[in-house]
Amino acid sequence: MKRIDFSKKSFTANGVEYHYSDSLSIDRYEEFEKLQVLMGYNLDYEQIFDELKELYKSLNKTDFVKASVTCFNLLDATKRKMDKKIHPALQICGLFINEKGEDSAVLDQKKMEEKINNWKKEGLAMQDFFSLASNLVRGFIKNFNSDLQESLAEIENMKIK
């Protein structure tokens, strides 16, 4: 199994050179928002048990909206595993990791699948992609929220003048 050296700005998989990006186009960001939720619901058995426990509590409290959302998320997570869908962590990485010459403004599902297939063929470790995706979700949202707060403060300062 091969590991990705994140200290370098690029890596090669199946003869294709890939580079990291620290920003996303609008289309890719909208996809990122969906994928981070899916990544959170790619559950193991302990997490499924915890979610079912929450579902049970919500039903006992007659909080049917929360129960319905929890139930849907559980169904979706288990269906994704049964359908053997591409793991959301790999898809998140596919948004930020681009083939040399790839148009990073375009969201292309076929290109995403090609990238992931190249990573598989190269025998790259899943834990590297999972780690990168987890950091991207936490870091990107943290930076986005920080930038948003600064922008809002600037707008408020302009209104006062």
C-alpha positions in Angstrom: 0.0 0.0 0.0 1.4 3.4 -1.0 1.1 6.6 1.1 0.7 10.2 -0.1 3.4 12.6 1.0 1.4 15.7 1.9 4.6 17.7 2.3 4.9 17.7 -1.5 2.6 19.9 -3.7 1.7 16.9 -5.9 1.6 13.2 -6.3 1.3 10.7 -9.2 -1.2 7.9 -9.4 -1.5 5.5 -12.3 0.8 7.7 -14.3 -1.3 10.9 -13.8 0.1 13.9 -11.9 -2.3 15.5 -9.3 -2.1 18.8 -7.5 -3.9 20.2 -4.4 -6.1 23.2 -4.5 -7.1 25.4 -1.5 -10.2 26.9 -3.0 -13.3 25.7 -4.8 -15.6 27.0 -7.6 -19.2 27.6 -6.7 -20.3 24.3 -8.3 -17.6 22.4 -6.4 -18.4 24.1 -3.1 -22.1 23.2 -3.5 -21.1 19.6 -4.0 -18.7 19.8 -1.0 -21.6 20.9 1.2 -23.5 17.8 0.2 -20.6 15.4 0.6 -19.6 16.6 4.1 -23.0 15.6 5.3 -22.7 12.2 3.7 -19.2 11.8 5.2 -20.7 12.4 8.6 -23.3 9.7 8.0 -20.9 7.0 6.6 -21.6 5.0 9.8 -20.0 2.1 11.6 -22.1 -0.2 13.8 -21.5 1.7 17.0 -22.6 4.9 15.3 -25.7 3.2 13.9 -26.5 2.0 17.4 -26.1 5.6 18.7 -28.3 7.0 15.9 -31.0 4.4 16.6 -30.9 5.3 20.3 -31.4 8.9 19.3 -34.3 7.9 17.0 -35.9 6.0 19.9 -35.5 9.0 22.2 -37.0 11.3 19.6 -40.0 9.1 19.1 -40.6 8.8 22.8 -40.6 12.6 23.1 -42.9 12.8 20.0 -40.3 14.8 18.2 -41.3 13.4 14.8 -39.4 15.8 12.7 -36.1 14.9 14.4 -37.0 11.2 14.3 -37.8 11.5 10.6 -34.5 13.2 9.8 -32.5 10.7 11.8 -34.3 7.8 10.2 -33.7 9.2 6.7 -30.0 9.7 7.4 -29.7 6.1 8.7 -31.5 4.7 5.6 -29.4 6.8 3.3 -26.1 5.7 5.0 -27.0 2.0 4.9 -28.2 2.3 1.3 -25.0 3.9 0.2 -23.0 1.0 1.7 -25.3 -1.6 0.1 -25.0 0.2 -3.3 -21.2 0.3 -2.8 -21.2 4.0 -3.7 -17.9 5.9 -3.7 -16.9 6.9 -0.2 -17.7 10.6 0.4 -14.1 11.2 1.7 -12.7 10.2 -1.7 -15.2 12.5 -3.5 -14.3 15.4 -1.2 -10.7 14.9 -2.0 -11.6 14.7 -5.7 -13.0 18.3 -5.4 -9.7 19.6 -4.0 -7.2 17.4 -5.9 -6.9 18.1 -9.6 -5.2 16.4 -12.4 -2.5 18.5 -14.0 -4.3 20.7 -16.6 -7.8 20.0 -15.2 -10.2 23.0 -15.1 -10.8 23.3 -11.3 -13.8 25.5 -11.9 -15.8 22.6 -13.4 -17.5 19.9 -11.5 -17.2 16.8 -13.7 -18.5 13.5 -12.1 -16.8 11.4 -14.8 -13.5 13.1 -14.1 -14.0 12.5 -10.4 -14.6 8.8 -11.0 -11.4 8.6 -13.2 -9.3 10.2 -10.5 -10.6 7.9 -7.8 -10.0 4.9 -10.1 -6.5 6.0 -10.6 -5.9 6.3 -6.9 -7.3 2.8 -6.4 -5.1 1.4 -9.2 -2.1 3.0 -7.7 -2.8 1.3 -4.4 -3.0 4.5 -2.3 -3.9 4.2 1.3 -7.6 5.1 2.1 -6.5 6.5 5.5 -4.7 9.3 3.6 -7.8 10.3 1.8 -10.0 10.0 4.9 -7.5 12.1 6.9 -7.3 14.8 4.1 -11.1 14.9 3.7 -11.6 15.2 7.5 -9.1 18.1 7.7 -10.6 19.8 4.6 -14.1 19.7 6.1 -13.0 21.1 9.5 -10.4 23.6 8.0 -12.5 24.8 5.1 -15.6 25.5 7.2 -13.5 27.1 9.9 -11.8 29.4 7.4 -15.0 30.1 5.6 -16.8 31.1 8.8 -13.9 33.3 9.8 -13.8 35.0 6.4 -17.6 35.4 6.6 -17.4 37.1 10.0 -14.7 39.5 8.8 -16.7 40.4 5.7 -19.9 41.0 7.7 -17.9 43.3 10.1 -16.5 45.2 7.1 -20.0 45.7 5.7 -21.3 46.9 9.1 -18.4 49.4 9.3 -19.2 50.8 5.8 -22.9 51.3 6.9 -21.8 53.3 10.0 -19.8 55.8 7.9 
